[in-house]
Amino acid sequence: MRGWRLYLREECHLCEALLAELQLRGRLEAIELVDIDRDAELALDYGLRIPVLRRMQDGREWDWPFALDAVEGW
């Protein structure tokens, strides 16, 4: 299991912007991407919050917008 999970959906401009930033920083390969539209429960839980970054170690979540530099343990 990877240490991070990113909840997102296709055709989401906020998600695309975050993915581009993660790729520029070389962090994208360390993150499991989860499309919330593939699971009805996830879509209900995260539909209005995406993108959401979750640290799997302790379940802590950061709702967008957040500063990547502020994410602890990054």
Backbone torsions as a table, in degrees:
resi	resn	phi	psi	omega
1	MET	NA	135.4	176.9
2	ARG	-74.1	163.4	-177.4
3	GLY	-81.7	-15.0	-176.5
4	TRP	-134.9	149.3	175.6
5	ARG	-133.9	136.1	178.1
6	LEU	-116.2	117.2	176.4
7	TYR	-88.9	128.7	-176.2
8	LEU	-154.0	-176.9	172.5
9	ARG	-146.5	158.4	178.6
10	GLU	-67.6	151.8	177.6
11	GLU	59.6	35.6	175.8
12	CYS	-109.7	113.4	-175.7
13	HIS	-65.2	-31.6	176.6
14	LEU	-68.3	-41.2	178.2
15	CYS	-63.4	-43.7	179.7
16	GLU	-62.5	-40.1	179.1
17	ALA	-64.9	-42.8	178.8
18	LEU	-66.3	-42.9	177.5
19	LEU	-59.1	-41.6	178.7
20	ALA	-63.5	-42.5	178.5
21	GLU	-65.0	-42.4	178.2
22	LEU	-63.4	-39.0	179.1
23	GLN	-66.4	-42.1	178.3
24	LEU	-61.5	-35.6	-178.9
25	ARG	-84.8	-3.0	179.4
26	GLY	73.0	27.1	-177.0
27	ARG	-106.1	-9.8	-171.8
28	LEU	-63.1	-35.8	-177.7
29	GLU	-67.8	-17.2	-178.1
30	ALA	-91.7	5.6	-173.0
31	ILE	-122.5	132.6	173.2
32	GLU	-83.0	124.0	179.0
33	LEU	-93.0	130.5	-178.5
34	VAL	-126.1	115.9	176.7
35	ASP	-81.0	111.9	-175.3
36	ILE	-67.2	-19.6	-179.0
37	ASP	-75.5	-5.1	177.4
38	ARG	-91.0	-2.3	-178.5
39	ASP	-144.2	117.1	-175.1
40	ALA	-59.1	-37.7	-179.6
41	GLU	-67.7	-42.4	176.8
42	LEU	-63.9	-39.2	178.8
43	ALA	-61.3	-39.0	176.8
44	LEU	-68.6	-42.4	-177.3
45	ASP	-70.2	-39.8	-171.1
46	TYR	-115.0	0.1	-171.8
47	GLY	-50.8	-43.2	-177.6
48	LEU	-97.8	-3.1	-174.4
49	ARG	-101.6	-15.4	-170.0
50	ILE	-64.5	153.2	-5.9
51	PRO	-75.5	148.8	178.5
52	VAL	-127.4	127.8	177.4
53	LEU	-101.6	127.9	-177.2
54	ARG	-120.4	129.7	173.4
55	ARG	-88.9	117.2	-172.2
56	MET	-69.8	-27.4	-178.1
57	GLN	-56.7	-42.3	-176.1
58	ASP	-130.1	0.5	177.6
59	GLY	80.3	4.6	179.6
60	ARG	-65.7	140.1	-178.1
61	GLU	-126.3	145.0	175.0
62	TRP	-118.8	120.2	175.4
63	ASP	-86.3	143.7	177.0
64	TRP	-70.5	138.8	7.0
65	PRO	-90.7	144.6	174.1
66	PHE	-146.2	154.5	177.5
67	ALA	-85.9	123.4	-179.8
68	LEU	-56.6	-34.9	179.6
69	ASP	-65.9	-23.1	-177.4
70	ALA	-84.7	-11.1	-179.2
71	VAL	-71.3	116.0	-176.4
72	GLU	-60.9	141.9	177.3
73	GLY	72.1	11.3	-177.8
74	TRP	-66.4	NA	NA
